[in-house]
Amino acid sequence: ICNGLACPGTAAQATAIKSIREAVGGKSVVFSYHNDDWKNLGPFDCERSWGISSLFDIVGAVVDGVADVVEDVTDAVTSA
């Protein structure tokens, strides 16, 4: 189910994360590694599906970007 031109999905999520990482680099944080199955689906049937774990199966620069995010988060947590 789309909200105007915004259509939730893995490809759109990967594109968004890559774009954010290119724009702000290590100043971004991506959370919810796994989907949140406990949540209601919401009006666009996507509220459970924000986890990024599936992005690790996508080949190319997106994977590198997600790996960088995970590394940044790990560094931030261990230095806190």
Secondary structure, DSSP 8 states (H G I E B T S, - for coil): --BTTB--SHHHHHHHHHHHHHHHGGG-----SS--TTS--TTTT-TT----GGGGGS-SHHHHHHHHHHHHHHHHHHH-
